[in-house]
């Protein structure tokens, strides 16, 4: 199977999530960008700097949506307090 052969499955899942309103818009947007990034990387071999930059943009997009909904983040026994700046 070619490297991009699995592309259709991700797009199909995202399409059904969108069509049947099964997932929020941020999920579909980030999924499409991630699939596009992986496909472009398969064809053009992007540098790690470009991939990291796009992934950081996605992280900041998600933070802009969800950051005000949490006051702490727990990772096993470690707890981080989030304060508003």
ZIMOQUI-V759199 format. One record per run of one state. SS is the DSSP state (2 for helix, 1 for strand, 0 for the rest). FROM is the first residue (numbers start at 1). TO is the last residue. If there is no record, write none. Layout:
# ZIMOQUI-V759199
ss=(SS | SS)
from=(FROM | FROM)
to=(TO | TO)
This chain:
# ZIMOQUI-V759199
ss=(0 | 2 | 0 | 2 | 0 | 2 | 0 | 1 | 0 | 1 | 0)
from=(1 | 7 | 20 | 25 | 45 | 48 | 70 | 72 | 76 | 78 | 82)
to=(6 | 19 | 24 | 44 | 47 | 69 | 71 | 75 | 77 | 81 | 85)
